[in-house]
Amino acid sequence: MGAVLTFLSTLFVFSVVNGTPLLYGTLGEILTEKSGNMNLGVEGILFMGGAAGLGGAFYYEKLAGANASPFVALLLAVFFAFLAGALASLLFSFITITLRANQNVTGLALTIFGTGAGQFLGEYMRVQEGSYVSLSNNLKAIFVNSPFPAFLRNIPVLGPLLFQHNILTYFALALAVFLAWFLNKTRKGLYLRAVGESPATADAAGINVTRYKYLATVLGGGISAIGGVAYITGIAGCVWNHEGLSGVGWLAVALVIFCLWKPSAAIWGSILFGCLQNLYLRLSIPFIPSQIYKILPYIVTVLVLIFSSLRNNREKQPPAALGVPYFREER
């Protein structure tokens, strides 16, 4: 019994670590899609966020030397990751909202561009430094260690489950709760949802549709990009890995559907996906290839999509105007 409990506890912690980047990507995309925009460039945004965030902390440490503050490094990593995602999403917004280009094509183009740009930036830093781009142990600690005191972390069973995660994980959880409150309990959140459901009706009611679409898409892209630096610092050991983020953005897009566009559901959904994605590392079955494990999140997403469609429950469907350009002249 003790061995089983230890295994489950370890698996949960492992799943939370792997689910944190997914949670950021999912929350950002939920915010974007609530406005009626479908940004399929999450994969590229995560790559840009990972490279820009690590670069911000790395060059800060290089300039500050022994006087580098871990807290400042954390803020810079999050800031530059957010900035990279926001700028990429601003470009996406201009093309799809102002120029009314096809959102699916633009999103796929952003994935290709962002992946290439992130890999280029990461490899450029590595070549310039002549070695791996990595943070010192002093700065790694704030990204990897728990912010809670030892007496909480050492509580039997509950300590590892609740108090031993890194600071970016707790920030993601707080962000999920905030977004759930914002979308469901505030007037601005109601306006945003109205824009995603029926932009013509929202426009007729005096809501600035273009502003809400821009803000939601840009902020959503910035939030998704933080998932990139969460991966690099929490999973890749604060070392640039040009292939490590491959597929994470697409999992985040699938998770948006799986959690039915609900930020609160994204919390446990990201933990589940983090578990399924890397389950083969903890629970290896000889006759099941690891590739089967890796497609489990997508299989589960398809099943949820089929089930929710059969039930025809409006609350479990995407925003009605998702992916549809809004032409005010046709109102």
C-alpha positions as CSV (number, residue, x, y, z in Angstrom):
1,M,0.0,0.0,0.0
2,G,2.8,2.4,0.9
3,A,4.6,1.7,-2.4
4,V,1.4,2.4,-4.4
5,L,0.8,5.6,-2.5
6,T,4.4,6.7,-3.2
7,F,4.0,5.9,-6.9
8,L,0.8,7.8,-7.2
9,S,2.2,10.8,-5.3
10,T,5.3,10.8,-7.6
11,L,3.1,10.4,-10.7
12,F,1.0,13.4,-9.6
13,V,4.0,15.7,-9.0
14,F,5.5,14.5,-12.3
15,S,2.2,15.3,-14.1
16,V,1.9,18.8,-12.6
17,V,5.4,19.6,-13.7
18,N,4.7,18.5,-17.3
19,G,1.2,20.0,-17.3
20,T,2.3,23.5,-16.3
21,P,3.5,24.6,-19.8
22,L,0.2,23.1,-21.2
23,L,-1.8,25.1,-18.7
24,Y,-0.3,28.4,-19.8
25,G,-0.8,27.6,-23.4
26,T,-4.4,26.5,-22.8
27,L,-5.3,29.5,-20.7
28,G,-3.9,31.9,-23.3
29,E,-5.8,30.1,-26.1
30,I,-9.0,30.1,-24.2
31,L,-8.8,33.8,-23.7
32,T,-8.2,34.3,-27.4
33,E,-11.0,32.0,-28.5
34,K,-13.5,33.6,-26.2
35,S,-13.2,36.6,-28.4
36,G,-14.0,34.6,-31.5
37,N,-10.4,34.4,-32.7
38,M,-8.8,31.0,-33.3
39,N,-5.0,31.3,-33.0
40,L,-3.4,28.0,-34.1
41,G,0.1,29.5,-33.7
42,V,0.4,28.4,-30.1
43,E,3.2,26.0,-31.0
44,G,5.3,28.8,-32.5
45,I,4.4,31.2,-29.6
46,L,5.7,28.7,-27.1
47,F,9.0,28.4,-28.9
48,M,9.4,32.2,-29.1
49,G,8.5,32.5,-25.4
50,G,10.9,29.8,-24.3
51,A,13.9,31.3,-26.2
52,A,13.1,35.0,-25.3
53,G,12.4,34.2,-21.7
54,L,15.6,32.2,-21.2
55,G,17.6,34.8,-23.1
56,G,16.3,37.6,-20.9
57,A,17.4,35.8,-17.7
58,F,20.6,34.5,-19.2
59,Y,21.9,37.9,-20.5
60,Y,20.8,39.6,-17.3
61,E,22.9,37.2,-15.3
62,K,25.8,37.7,-17.7
63,L,25.6,41.5,-17.2
64,A,25.0,41.5,-13.5
65,G,27.5,38.7,-12.7
66,A,27.6,37.6,-9.0
67,N,25.2,40.4,-8.1
68,A,22.4,38.9,-10.2
69,S,19.1,38.7,-8.3
70,P,17.1,35.5,-8.8
71,F,13.8,37.4,-8.4
72,V,14.8,39.9,-11.1
73,A,15.8,37.1,-13.4
74,L,12.4,35.5,-12.9
75,L,10.6,38.7,-13.7
76,L,12.7,39.3,-16.8
77,A,12.2,35.7,-18.0
78,V,8.4,36.1,-17.7
79,F,8.4,39.6,-19.2
80,F,10.4,38.7,-22.3
81,A,8.4,35.5,-22.8
82,F,5.2,37.5,-22.5
83,L,6.5,40.2,-24.8
84,A,7.5,37.8,-27.5
85,G,4.1,36.1,-27.5
86,A,2.2,39.4,-27.4
87,L,4.1,40.8,-30.4
88,A,3.5,37.6,-32.4
89,S,-0.2,37.7,-31.5
90,L,-0.3,41.4,-32.4
91,L,0.9,40.5,-35.9
92,F,-1.7,37.7,-36.0
93,S,-4.4,40.1,-34.9
94,F,-3.5,42.7,-37.5
95,I,-3.6,40.1,-40.3
96,T,-6.9,38.4,-39.2
97,I,-8.9,41.2,-37.6
98,T,-7.8,44.3,-39.5
99,L,-7.0,42.6,-42.9
100,R,-9.6,39.8,-42.3
101,A,-7.3,37.1,-43.5
102,N,-8.2,33.4,-42.9
103,Q,-7.4,32.6,-39.2
104,N,-6.5,29.0,-39.7
105,V,-4.0,29.7,-42.4
106,T,-2.5,32.7,-40.5
107,G,-2.2,30.6,-37.3
108,L,-0.4,27.8,-39.1
109,A,1.9,30.4,-40.7
110,L,2.6,31.7,-37.2
111,T,3.4,28.2,-36.0
112,I,6.0,27.8,-38.7
113,F,7.4,31.3,-38.2
114,G,7.4,31.2,-34.4
115,T,9.0,27.8,-34.3
116,G,11.8,28.9,-36.7
117,A,12.3,32.2,-34.9
118,G,12.5,30.6,-31.5
119,Q,14.9,27.9,-32.7
120,F,17.0,30.5,-34.4
121,L,17.2,32.7,-31.3
122,G,18.1,29.8,-29.1
123,E,20.7,28.4,-31.4
124,Y,22.1,31.9,-32.1
125,M,22.6,32.4,-28.3
126,R,24.3,29.0,-28.1
127,V,26.7,29.7,-31.0
128,Q,27.5,33.2,-29.7
129,E,28.3,31.7,-26.2
130,G,30.2,28.8,-27.7
131,S,28.4,26.4,-25.3
132,Y,25.0,25.6,-23.9
133,V,22.9,28.6,-22.9
134,S,22.1,27.8,-19.2
135,L,21.5,29.7,-16.0
136,S,23.7,29.3,-12.9
137,N,22.5,27.2,-10.0
138,N,21.9,30.4,-8.0
139,L,19.2,31.5,-10.5
140,K,17.9,28.1,-11.3
141,A,16.7,27.7,-7.7
142,I,14.0,30.3,-8.1
143,F,12.6,28.6,-11.2
144,V,12.8,25.1,-9.9
145,N,12.3,25.2,-6.1
146,S,9.1,25.7,-4.2
147,P,8.4,29.2,-2.7
148,F,6.9,27.6,0.4
149,P,8.8,27.1,3.7
150,A,10.3,23.7,4.6
151,F,7.7,22.8,7.2
152,L,4.9,22.9,4.6
153,R,6.9,21.0,2.0
154,N,7.8,18.2,4.5
155,I,4.2,17.4,5.5
156,P,3.6,13.7,4.8
157,V,1.7,13.1,1.6
158,L,0.2,16.6,1.4
159,G,3.6,18.3,1.3
160,P,4.7,16.9,-2.1
161,L,1.3,17.1,-3.5
162,L,0.5,20.7,-2.7
163,F,3.7,22.6,-1.6
164,Q,6.7,21.3,-3.6
165,H,5.9,22.8,-7.0
166,N,7.8,25.7,-8.6
167,I,6.6,29.3,-8.6
168,L,5.5,29.3,-12.2
169,T,3.1,26.4,-11.5
170,Y,1.4,28.3,-8.7
171,F,1.2,31.4,-10.8
172,A,-0.5,29.4,-13.6
173,L,-3.0,28.1,-11.1
174,A,-3.7,31.6,-9.8
175,L,-4.1,32.8,-13.4
176,A,-6.6,30.0,-14.2
177,V,-8.7,31.0,-11.2
178,F,-8.5,34.7,-12.1
179,L,-9.6,34.0,-15.7
180,A,-12.5,31.8,-14.6
181,W,-13.7,34.7,-12.3
182,F,-13.1,37.3,-15.0
183,L,-15.0,35.5,-17.8
184,N,-17.9,34.5,-15.6
185,K,-18.3,37.2,-13.0
186,T,-17.2,40.5,-14.5
187,R,-18.9,42.9,-17.0
188,K,-15.7,43.0,-19.1
189,G,-15.7,39.2,-19.2
190,L,-19.3,39.1,-20.3
191,Y,-18.6,41.6,-23.0
192,L,-15.7,39.5,-24.3
193,R,-17.9,36.4,-24.3
194,A,-20.6,38.3,-26.2
195,V,-18.0,39.3,-28.8
196,G,-17.1,35.7,-29.3
197,E,-20.7,34.5,-29.5
198,S,-22.2,37.2,-31.7
199,P,-20.0,40.1,-32.6
200,A,-22.8,41.8,-34.6
201,T,-25.1,41.8,-31.5
202,A,-22.2,43.0,-29.3
203,D,-21.4,45.8,-31.8
204,A,-25.1,46.9,-31.8
205,A,-25.0,47.1,-28.0
206,G,-22.1,49.5,-28.2
207,I,-19.2,47.1,-27.4
208,N,-16.0,47.8,-29.3
209,V,-15.6,44.4,-31.0
210,T,-12.2,45.2,-32.6
211,R,-10.7,46.4,-29.3
212,Y,-11.9,43.3,-27.4
213,K,-10.6,40.9,-30.1
214,Y,-7.2,42.7,-30.2
215,L,-6.8,42.7,-26.4
216,A,-7.9,39.1,-25.9
217,T,-5.7,37.8,-28.7
218,V,-2.6,39.8,-27.7
219,L,-2.9,39.0,-24.0
220,G,-3.8,35.4,-24.7
221,G,-0.6,35.1,-26.9
222,G,1.5,36.6,-24.1
223,I,0.1,34.1,-21.5
224,S,0.7,31.2,-23.8
225,A,4.3,32.2,-24.4
226,I,5.0,32.0,-20.6
227,G,4.4,28.3,-21.1
228,G,7.5,28.2,-23.2
229,V,9.8,29.6,-20.4
230,A,7.9,27.4,-17.9
231,Y,9.0,24.4,-20.0
232,I,12.6,25.5,-20.4
233,T,13.1,26.3,-16.7
234,G,10.9,23.6,-15.1
235,I,11.4,20.6,-17.4
236,A,14.5,21.3,-19.5
237,G,16.7,22.4,-16.5
238,C,17.1,26.0,-17.5
239,V,19.1,24.9,-20.6
240,W,18.0,25.8,-24.2
241,N,16.7,22.7,-26.0
242,H,15.6,23.4,-29.6
243,E,13.4,20.3,-29.9
244,G,12.0,20.1,-26.4
245,L,8.9,22.1,-27.0
246,S,7.8,20.2,-30.1
247,G,4.2,19.2,-29.9
248,V,3.4,21.1,-26.6
249,G,1.5,23.9,-28.4
250,W,-0.7,21.4,-30.3
251,L,-1.4,19.6,-27.0
252,A,-2.5,23.0,-25.6
253,V,-4.9,23.5,-28.5
254,A,-6.3,20.1,-28.0
255,L,-6.6,20.7,-24.2
256,V,-8.8,23.8,-25.0
257,I,-11.3,21.5,-26.6
258,F,-10.9,18.9,-23.9
259,C,-11.7,21.4,-21.1
260,L,-14.6,22.8,-23.1
261,W,-13.2,26.4,-23.1
262,K,-13.3,26.6,-19.2
263,P,-10.2,27.9,-17.4
264,S,-11.1,26.1,-14.2
265,A,-11.3,22.8,-16.1
266,A,-7.9,23.5,-17.7
267,I,-6.3,23.0,-14.3
268,W,-7.1,19.3,-13.9
269,G,-7.0,18.8,-17.7
270,S,-3.4,20.0,-17.9
271,I,-2.5,17.6,-15.1
272,L,-4.2,14.7,-16.9
273,F,-2.5,15.6,-20.2
274,G,0.9,16.0,-18.5
275,C,0.4,12.5,-17.1
276,L,-0.8,10.9,-20.4
277,Q,1.9,12.6,-22.5
278,N,4.8,11.1,-20.5
279,L,3.2,8.1,-18.8
280,Y,5.5,5.7,-20.6
281,L,8.4,7.1,-18.5
282,R,6.7,6.0,-15.3
283,L,4.5,3.1,-16.3
284,S,6.1,1.2,-19.1
285,I,4.2,-1.8,-20.5
286,P,6.5,-3.9,-22.8
287,F,4.0,-4.6,-25.6
288,I,2.7,-1.0,-25.8
289,P,5.0,1.3,-27.9
290,S,5.7,4.7,-26.3
291,Q,4.1,6.4,-29.4
292,I,0.7,5.0,-28.2
293,Y,1.1,6.8,-24.9
294,K,1.9,10.0,-26.7
295,I,-1.3,10.1,-28.7
296,L,-3.6,9.3,-25.7
297,P,-4.3,13.1,-25.1
298,Y,-5.5,13.5,-28.6
299,I,-7.7,10.3,-28.4
300,V,-9.3,11.5,-25.2
301,T,-9.9,15.0,-26.8
302,V,-11.7,13.4,-29.8
303,L,-13.8,11.3,-27.5
304,V,-14.8,14.4,-25.4
305,L,-15.6,16.3,-28.6
306,I,-17.8,13.5,-29.9
307,F,-19.6,13.2,-26.5
308,S,-20.2,16.9,-26.1
309,S,-21.5,17.2,-29.7
310,L,-23.9,14.3,-29.2
311,R,-25.3,16.0,-26.0
312,N,-25.8,19.2,-27.9
313,N,-25.2,21.2,-24.8
314,R,-24.6,24.9,-25.7
315,E,-22.4,25.5,-22.7
316,K,-20.1,22.8,-23.9
317,Q,-19.7,24.1,-27.4
318,P,-17.1,26.6,-28.7
319,P,-18.0,30.3,-29.1
320,A,-20.5,30.6,-31.9
321,A,-18.4,33.0,-34.0
322,L,-15.1,31.2,-33.4
323,G,-12.9,31.6,-36.5
324,V,-15.4,33.7,-38.4
325,P,-14.1,37.2,-39.5
326,Y,-16.4,40.1,-38.5
327,F,-17.5,42.5,-41.2
328,R,-19.3,45.4,-39.6
329,E,-20.8,46.4,-42.9
330,E,-22.7,43.1,-43.0
331,R,-24.2,43.6,-39.6
